[in-house]
Amino acid sequence: MKLRSVTVRNYRIHKELTVAFDEALTVIGGPNEAGKTTVVEAVHRALFLRSRASGAVLESMRSAFHPGHPTVELTFESSDTTYTVTKQFTGTNTAPTTLAVTGGQTLRNDEAEAALRELVQTEAIGGRNSEDKLRMQWAHLWVWQGVAGADPLDRDAMQEPLERLRGRLGSLDEGGVVESQTDAMVGRIVAETHASRTRDTGVARVDSPLGKADAAVAEARTRVAAARAAIGQLEAAVATVERTDTIIAESETSLVARRAEQEENERLLLEAQSLEVRQAEQQAAATAAAARLAAVADADRQIRDCEARITAIEGRRTPTAARQTAAIAAEQEATTRCAAAQAAARERQREHAELGELAELHRQAEHLEQRRSERAGLAGRCGRIADLRQEAAALHKRLADLPAVTAADLADLASHERGRDAAQAKLDAIATRVELVAADSAVRLGDHELAVGRSETIVADTPLEAAGARLVITPGGGTSVAEATRLRDAAATALESRLRQLGVADLDEARRVQPLRQTVEAALEAKRSAIADLGDTKADAELAALDAELAELEETLRGQTRPDFSRPVALEAATAARKAITERLRSLAHDVATTAAEHQAAEQRLADARLQREQAADEIRAIDGELRDAQVRRDVLVEEHGDQRDEAITAATQARTSADEQLAATQTALQRLQPELLRKTAARLQRAIEKLLTDSRAAIAERTVALERLRNEGTLDPRDDLAQALAAERVAESAQRQAARESRAHALLARLFAEKKAEIEAQFVAPLAERVAGYLRCLFGADATVSIGYAGDMFTTLELTRPDFGGIALAFRRLSGGAREQVAAAFRLAMAEILATEHGGCLPIVFDDAFVNADPSRLAGIQAMLDRAADQGLQVIVLSCNHRDYDALGATTVELPKAGVSRGTAEPGAAAAPAGNSGAEAAGG
Amino acid sequence: MTTFIHTADWQLGKPFAGIRDTARRTLVQQERIEAVRRIREAVVARQARFVLVAGDLFDSPTPTKTVVAHALGVIGEIPVPVYVIPGNHDHGGHGCLWEQPFFLSEHRTRAPNLHVLLEQTAVERDDAVILPCPLLQRQTASDPTAWIRQLDLTGYADRPRIVLAHGSTGTFGSQADGEDVAGPSNVVAIDSLPLDDIDYVALGDWHGFRQAGPKAWYAGTHETDRFPKAGQRPGQVACVTVSRRGMPVVEPIATGRFAWVETTLDLGDDAAARVEETLAAATREAGFDRCLVDLGLSGRVSLAARRELDRVVESWSHRLLRLDVRDEVTLVPSADEIRGLVDRADDPIISRVAQALVHQIEAGEVEADDAREAVNILHGLCQQAEAAE
């Protein structure tokens, strides 16, 4: 089916407009509100809306500008026949519809509508409120504004065309097998059976045949294990009885043997014990004999030891006595020599003392002469000091006669003088000066006469009289002159007062006196310094002290009466005498030391001799004591043990030998019996017998328990039970194998059904997917693929896979807005291509502003896609407010004029003629 | 001349665990008691002087009191002395059933004619000397008859000497029966016996009636208890007439009633019919309710034939006392069946699934058996679906 042209009258903005469509590609351009959408809507209404439709649908079609009923005249071609359908939408039941076949008959009204229905293969929409239904007619071919990005698989919007597509796919030669009802029913049973038997994890469900078989096998195995355990217990009990029988029998045999051994051991042990008693008695006798022999022999040895010791002590005493005698003689000689040395030492000491006193006298005499010599110098210095004191007194007196003007005073006076001169100068400046330059007669000023050439200062009203004239001169300045006068007088008074205070007449005198005072004061200070340098009053005191010392020395020497002392008369003589006697004194001191040393040596020798003598005496005393002790001990021992000691020793020796021999015989007999071993054997045998008894008792107890276990309760034969359990196990295992095989078979069936279903579904949609991909490759490259999900008689998913997007399959809803528009367009084109076979191989498809989200770079791809659609026989009609975007499409372009009220014909390739209606009609609209 | 009945291996109380149905298992167990009653009839008919039971009177050394009570009750009905030795199944020894208070009590009160020979001591009768060789353990390494070789038999004069023993002669002995693992075999060295001084050796352990030596016989079990080996003749007792230095006269007497049938079939698509015919023929004589059958099936059958075969087998499994099926039949869908599944233009999924399964079966992969089972299931589901339509 192809649209050839449409003429609309009184349809919204259009008064009358004819648009001719290209067979393949038409672009209808024009600005907003040019009525592009109205044109294609009118085509849609002509095809699907009954002319008698009313209500909102009709109202939306009526023109506000043009009176008259909306009318559409559509010429189209179908199966090589050209039809023109004309509908006048009057809103009444008599609204006319005609369907004219070119070169043939014209059908009217219901007949026309019925024929049209056959051609477009859909129902007609009419009545009120049918807009929604209307929009769903050929929804896949009419991409209304705003729905271009909608999911083309949306069943609400696309149900009818998708159903039609599904049916068409099923009849395509290139694929299109579909699941039958039997397939579905068997497949459902297979899936349900498998799901009821097996979990998703592949494990059999508990209530499935295999699950029950598994449980039965487990239960049977448990029963087998229990039965085996029961038999095992019985067999263990039998084994226990047999084992304990052996233990009991062996224990009994062993017990008999051990008891016989025990009896023999007991007999030997009694024998050994008897020998042990005897051995103890003999041991005591032997010990006593040995003690007796030892005592006798010991006493004899002690007496012999004492005698030997006495002889030895006496041998040591003789040389010691001789050494004592020699020591006494040596002590006496040393005493004599010591007394002589002591006397000589004392004589030298006395002589030394006497010479020492004489030497002191000579030293004092020498000192006196030295002090006398020192006094002469000191007396001269005291005389010089007295002279200087007299010169200083004269200078002091001269200074007292001069006015006491210091440099500070002089400065002070000068300051006062400058103050007075300043006060005067100030007064002079403000006072009135009068100077008599020349006069013939006397001029008197105030109380005195003015001299020629002399100026005077007037500070108060002063009369001036000259040549009979009397003038009074009044100085200006008010009280300032008087104040200046007072200040000048005060300064002058202060200067005078200061001069009087210093005792000078004026400042000049003061300036003359002050240097003179400075000169005198310097001379006076020089004298005082010289006096101080000579010692001043200290020199006087020294002289007095020296005189006192000299007097005392004189007194001392004057009283000396020693005959060997003669007082020297001069310092040199005194010094010589003192040195001579000092030398003698040093010599005599040496002698004193020598004799003292000799005396000390003699005393040491005496002490040594005394010590030798005392040591010899001590040794003699010790030896004598030792000798006495030995003799007393010997005498006591002899007294105690008598003189017949040899006989006693012989008798004791014999007694001991006899006792030892008896003891040895008993010990030999005892060793043969090994009593310790006998005792250990007794303990060992006792232990063994006890253990045998214990083992036997334990075995008897164990046997009793085992026999009791063997006593058949009799309601169940454990071997029978085991046989039953094993049979049940075999049956259960067989059933398990069968159930497992069945379960695997069901799983296999379920898997194959799922696989084959998916396979035919994929095969079913393959022609569609390949066509969609063919369009999208124009946009996304040669490797782009499309996947269309189909399950349960429904198209479920639409996914695009692009190599430049990493080969990831993106679901339609995850695409961008632009991509959604383009993928949806591709899907619609593919649908149209497949469905076109029912319409003579061609269908129109309208895109009304369907690619508004496409970026400029994508436009070329979109045009290639549309061109491909045209190549496949589709009639593509694109509406765009910017038809230049589709320049590269090579399409026929129809450009509607800008908003206005149109009337004219829009032929392909030319702009529609301007509207013929008046502007007033437009304004009136 | 002394006539007696030689029997053995009654194995009363045998569980027959392979029979899953309790009622039928009880029937088979009870028949072993009834067979003892038929021995009593033989005793009476042949005027036997006594009965020798050569071991394994009970199946277990720990039979239930019920089994003991039934056994001693029916033994007590026998009008002559019954001599029994323990065998490997009901061996003596510590805690053995022969010492159990209940057994002793029942023995004393209800079967005083029963003589349990637990010692290797000759039992002297006026008409015979019985030389018992009891087994006091399940397995013994020594020859139970060894003591006889040491025995001075001269004192027994002209009385026939009868050895009563249980074990293998080296050629014959107990064997596994599918339920009971073959136990350790106790060897009876009959060739070492002083045969000139012995007149008959009454043996137990081999379940068929069979001569084991010049004077030695196995009586076999009195009622068949397993699928017999070829040539084995169970279900009989021996009626023996002996005299000192004479060769014994031994005659088998049938006492068993149940038929244990073992057969194998290689099947094709007529599997059900063949099984039906075969089992009908095999059980005709004894009667289906007295038969126990071991059926080995092999061959290749179609899905439909398999279904029919299963139906027939199920029917027989309820008719017979016991039916063991060793099923090694391979399921091979027929060409029509395969076509019926694969050639479904209107059911593309079923068709493709069937193709995949057929491919797996033909490839003989590990999962081929699973695939066969799956084909079977699919076939059934399709039939159901078609029936629903």
Interface residues (C-beta under 8 A of the other chain):
Chain A: V177 V178 E179 S180 T182 D183 M185 V186 G187 I189 V190 L234 A237 V238 V241 E242 D245 A706 L707 R709 L710 R711 N712 G714 T715 L716 D717 P718 R719 D720 A723 Q724 A725 L726 A727 A728 V731 R741 E742 R744 A745 H746 L748 L749 L752 F753 E755 K756 K757 E759 I760
Chain B: G13 P15 A17 G18 R20 D59 S60 P61 T62 P63 T64 K65 V67 V68 G93 H94 G95 L97 Q100 P101 F102 E179 D180 R344 D346 D347 P348 I349 I350 R352 V353 A356 L357 E367 D369 D370 A371 E373 A374 N376 I377 L378 L381 C382 Q384 A385 E386 A388 E389
